Amino acid sequence: MQIEHAVVLVSGAASGLGAATARHLAGAGARIVALDRDEKGLDHLAAQVPLAATVVGDITRTEDIARAIDSAQDVGPLTVVVNCAGGGSAPRRVLSRTGTMTDIDEWRSVAELNLVAALDVSRQAAHSMSRNDDGPSGRGVIVHVSSIAALDGSQGVSAYAATKGGLVPLVHTMARDLAPWSIRVMAVAPGVFDTPMYASLPDSIKERRQREFVYPVRAGAPEEFARLVRHIAENDYLNADCIRIDAGLRMHQ
């Protein structure tokens, strides 16, 4: 799937990995439709790179996803979706050392964002892509953002780890469901990247993570993540898998 001239929908595009992906793919000639609930962040992105459209919306709202896909279809056939929207909550153990249980409503909200909304993005994107012409590279590709927390786990992040982990078998299943339509589905599991989410972590957690890098011993640059996403989109033989990009980091606690 060639990125140049492709219509690409990027969710979570206002900052972090989503913004880096939008910038990188726009630089490669893609026509970017940027979706995020942060209107100011989208305006800032639009001032940096040419965007085909911006959509202020929340992927936990089905109608907002539909508006974004409609905006993409106004530009041309939607062939690439990169779902970077997601998040977690403050670190909380299932049962704290003082005996406080984790907040179940907070847990559910993380699941709604990271897993249920990811399915909603996928089903609506696939429905749009199914109407594209079926060429040598298929009709489209959907890329989700998982996390190394999904694969290694760490204390205090049960909601984030479980819901990002749930993306992996979801991607496997959706790739098989959508194969008759010539639509690929992939996931990327990033490690520690220099994003606003990483900047918000306590220094103690940052220091612990730095001791767990293999090489290079640093946080990843969002551009490095974006280059992998482009490769996934353009390499038609990548499907039904989750690729780690983490400098060999393995979380031990």
Summary of the structure (lengths in Angstrom):
residues: 253
radius of gyration: 17.6
end to end distance: 39.1
largest distance: 58.9
contacts: 878
relative contact order: 0.15
helix: 46%
strand: 19%
